[in-house]
Amino acid sequence: MPAPVAPDGSPMTAVPDRWVENRAPTGWHKVDVRELWAYRELIAFLAIRDVKVRYKQAALGMVWAVLQPLAGALVFTVVFDRIANLPSDGIPYPVLAFVGVTVWTYFTTSVQTAMSSLVGNVGLVTKVYFPRMAAPIAAVLPGLLDMGISLGILAILLVIYGVAPGLPLLLLPVWIVILVALAFGVGLVLATLNVRYRDVKGVSGLLLQLWLFASPVAYASSVVEGRWGPFYDLNPMAGLIDAFRWSLLGAPAPGLDSLASLAVLVVILVAGLAIFAREERRFADII
């Protein structure tokens, strides 16, 4: 049988088949932002899927996004305002608590979803290559929808209580981005640990409950003073909640002490990225 020839008459050489291994890089490596951008459609698909799963067959649907912060603010108002009579920096306590609950609800929901993002996508992680960081990124996005709904309810409450935001409202998108970054950083650490140790889910639930009371969700930061102040300033959620209240309610602006919260936030994010990148190549083997 004559050898095949090209259109120009030259002989064609057969190229043997080759196996190409597509795997995560080994060792420490930088986050490949371009690769994540190339997989943006997968990230959007995972995020939309999480929203659909969350509200599928739910009788009240997205009403839960409103009921949860409202119920939390109501309970805190009865306990901390009516009974304990805690100061609220001259701001109506219900809206003070509502902002705190809204920010905290997004944080805890996103952290827990990011923590389970790899274990909950075993089929993808073990059979298909994609940047594993896409799963935690997608996990912190759906909560923004609930936060947007809650902020809409807050606007109504501000009218009812006669609270008018000022120019700091323009900085609200900045605080939202920082909040997402914090949830993403904590979620990365927990997601990495959760691949190896399934009891991380129970431990993280307890830690988040303790973190709640260490954060100014149900009270104003002015309540914390004395020797506990320096330790309180290391809580990244403390500075964030104060920043949200400053932009939305005209509360006192965060002071220089909030820089400590910001520094801890950066450390958490960098540590999460480093730990995740280090362990990424092992996920498919041990999940």
Secondary structure by P-SEA (a helix, b strand, c coil): cccccccccbbbbbbcbbbbbbccccccccccaaaaaaaaaaaaaaaaaaaaaacccccccaaaaaaaaaaaaaaaaaccccccccccccccaaaaaaaaaaaaaaaaaaaaaaaaccccccccccccccccaaaaaaaaccaaaaaaaaaaaaaaaaaaacccccccccaaaaaaaaaaaaaaaaaaaaaaaaacccaaaaaaaaaaaaaaaacccccccccccccaaaaaaacaaaaaaaaaaaaccccccccccaaaaaaaaaaaaaaaaaaaaaacccccccc
